[in-house]
Amino acid sequence: NMPETIDRVEQVVRDALKIAVPDIGIVDGSTHLASELGLDSSQVMDLIMEIEDHLDISIPVATIAEARTLDQLCDSVRRVVAGNA
């Protein structure tokens, strides 16, 4: 299990982030979405809608509210995916 392997969820999240914030640059898993990337609420909503569309899931707002970093967001999305399987 190599840590540099990106799973489907992380790939979708990263792609969605690029769509929501086109000039985002390099983001690692510990990057803080709000304070480091400066995502505002409309960008976060764009991000979530992209993820939901790609994975065909519905992400509870509470799930997003508690995700501070990219890794946490991916973990939250994975839990939703697992629950919907």
N, C-alpha and C positions, 0 to 999 in steps of 0.2 A: 504494500500500500504506500505508494510514493506521494509525499505531501504536495508535489507540484502538479499532480493530476487534478484537473478541473472537471467536476462532474457536471451533469446537464443543468442542474439548478443554478450552480454558480455561473455557468456560461450564460444562461438566460438572464440572470441578475446583472451580470456585467454588460451584456448587450443592451439591456433595458436602460442601464445607467448611462451608456453612451448616447442613447436616443434622447433621454430626458435632459442630459447635460452634455451636449456635443463636444465641448472643448475641455472635457474632464481630465485628460492625461492619464497617468499611471495611478492605479488605485490598488493598494494591497488590502489583505483581509482585516487588518486592524485599523484601517482608515475610518475615522469618525465621520459619518455621513453629514450630519448637520454642521458641526463646528469646523471640520477640516475642508469638506467639500462645499459648505455653504448652501446646501439644498434648502430651498424654501418649500412651503407647503404645496404649491402647485407643481413643483418639480417632483416632489415625493409622490403626489397623486399620479403624475405621468408615469413615474417609475413603476408604481404598483400596478397600474392598468396594463402596462407592457408585460410585466411578469405574469399577471393573471391571464392575459390573452395568449401568451406563448405556452403556458402550462395548463391552460383551461381549468383554472381553479379560482376560488374566491378567497381573498386574504382578509381576515378580520382586521379592523382598524387597530384594535388593541395589540395585535401581533406586530404591527409596524411601529406603534408607539414605543414599544419596549426595545426595539432593535436600534442599537447605537452605532454599531460598526458594520462593515460589509459582511464579515463572518457571521455576526449575529443575525443579520437580515437573511443570509443564505440558510442558516439553521432554522429560522422561523418558517421560511418558505418550504424547506424540506419537511418540517413537521406537518404543515398544511397538506402537502402532497401525499405524505404517508397516511394522513387521516382520510384523504379522499380516495385512496387506492381501493 
